[in-house]
Amino acid sequence: MAEQARIELILGGQKSGKSRLAEQRASAWLAAAPERQAVLLATGLPWDAEMRQRIAQHQRDRAERLPGVRTLEEPYELAAALRRASAAEALVVVDCLTLWLTQALLPPPGVRPVADVAAMRVELCATLQSLPGPVVLVGNEIGLGVIPMGAPVRHFVDELGLLNQAVAAFAKRVTLMVAGCALTVKGAC
């Protein structure tokens, strides 16, 4: 396997293998040196029974496949959480950018949407570029299908595309997952 890219963006559809590839990157990182650490920043909120089950399954799967990872839940303040978790010998996995953006634009009841998504995106990108250690970001590529009905959903799809483009612009490696297969879009494989 190639050396871990300082910033890697792994995109794909639902159940394409994105999280598993990110876990493999973390496993290889941990195996390379005993002083290394891996931290997962989980952005999903358990807003209903099905999502609680999904999160629980992710946690069980991750504990089995990647026993050395420390998980922190951070659905809102991702840039600040990255600054706290990053270190030269710590690989940070963000799973996932899509849920983080969802909670900013289409939050659960009682939480106000983020007013300035562009500023949030700029802050995240500036933070990522300033961190001392490597980061693997997982996100969905959802702009390949039909144009959704309704302005809020179209706005979300547009903003996710802009977020993916912004991160990919400085990422050393961008990987697209399709049916469990990793396709290198940018950088070394």
N, C-alpha and C positions, 0 to 999 in steps of 0.2 A: 504494500500500500504506500502511496505517496505521502510525503510529509504533510501534516495537518496545515491547511491554509489558515492564515491569521483570521480572516473573516470568510465564512462559507455560507451561502444561501442555498437551501435545499427546498425546491418547489415541487408541487405535484398536485394531483387530484386527491380526493378522499380515498383512503385505504390504498394509496399507491406505493407505500413503503417509506415515506418520508421520515417518520419518527424512528423507524428501525435503522435506517441509514445513519441518522444522527447519533443513535445509540452505538452503532458500530464505530463511528468516528470517536466517540467518547471512550469506548472500550480500548481501541488501539492507542489512544492518547494515554490512558492509565497504564497500559501494559508496557509502554516505552520507558518508563522511569518510575521508581518507587515513590519519589517525592511529589509526583503529579496528583492533581485532584480533578474531579469533574463535578460541576454544579448544573442542575437543570432548573431553569426558571419556567414554571408552568403557568400559563396565562388563562386557562379555562376556568370559568365559574360554574359551579354545580347548580344552575338555575332551575332544573326540573329533574324528575326521577330518571329519565333516560340519560341525561348528561351526567348525573351522579354515578350511574352505572358505567358509563364510558370512562369517566375519570378513574374510578376504582379499578377497572380492567387495565387501563394504561399503567396505573401504579403497580398492579400485580405483575404484569408483563415486564415492566422495567426492572422491578426488584429481582426477577428471575434472570433476565438477560444482562443486567448491568448492576450488580450488587454494590459497587463502590461509589455510586453517584449520590450526591446530596440534593434533595429536591426542595425548592423554595417556591411558594405560590405568590405570583405577582400579576394580577389581572389588569392593573392600571398604571402604576408608576414604573414602567419598564426601564427607562433610562437610568433612574436612580438605583434600581435593583441591579442593573448591570455594573454600575460603578461600585456598588458594595461587594458584588460577587467576584469581580474580575481580579486576577493576579497573574503574574508571569507563568506560574506553574499550575494554573487552574483553567481548564477548558470550560466555557459556559455554553450550554445548549439552551436556546430559547424555543419552546414548543407551546404555542405557535404565534407567529405574527398575525395571522388571520383572526384568531380569537381575540387577541389584544385590540386589534382595530375594530372588531365587532363590538366589543364592550365600550369602546370610545364613541362610536357612531350610533349604535343601536343598543344602548345599555338596558339592563334589567329595570323593571319598575322601581321608581324612587331614586334613580341615579340620573343626573343630567348628562346629555351628550356633550362631548368635547366641542367647544366653540371654534377652536382654531386647529384643525387637523394638520394643516401645513406646518405650523410651528411645532407640533408634536413630532411630526416626521423629521423635521430639521434637527430637533433636539436629539432624537434617537440616532440619526446618522452621525451627528457630531460626536456623540458619546461613543458609538461603536468604533469610530476611527481613533479615539483617544485612549482606548483601553489597553492595559499592559499585556493581556493574554488573549488567546484565540477564542473565537465565538462561532458557533454553528447555529444558524437561524433556520427554523422550519416554517414554511408558509404554504398556502394553497395558491395554485394557479387556477383561477376561476373564470377568467375572461375569455375562455375559448369557446364558450357555448352561446346559446341564444341571448339576446338582450332581454334582461328581466323587465317585467311589468312593474311600474311604480317608481317614482322619482327617488325615494329613499334607498331602495335596493340598487338602482343604477348608480347613485352617488357612491354607495359603499363599494361596488365593483370598480368604479373609476378610481377611488381612493386607494383600494388595494393594489391596483395596477401601478399607480404612482409610487406607492410604498415599495413594491417589489423592484421597480425600476431604480429608485433612489438607492436601495441597498445594493442591488446588483452592480451599480455603477462603480463602487469602490471595493466590492467583494473580490478576493483573489480567486475564488472558485465559486461557480454557480452550477448546481446539479439539478436536472429535471428528472423526477421519478415518474415512470410510466409502467403500470402493471408489474411493479416490483423490480424493474430494470432501471439502473442509473444511467442517465445520458449526460455527459459533460457538456455544458453550454459554454462555460468560460473557465479557463485555468487548467491546471494539471489534474489528472484523474487519480 
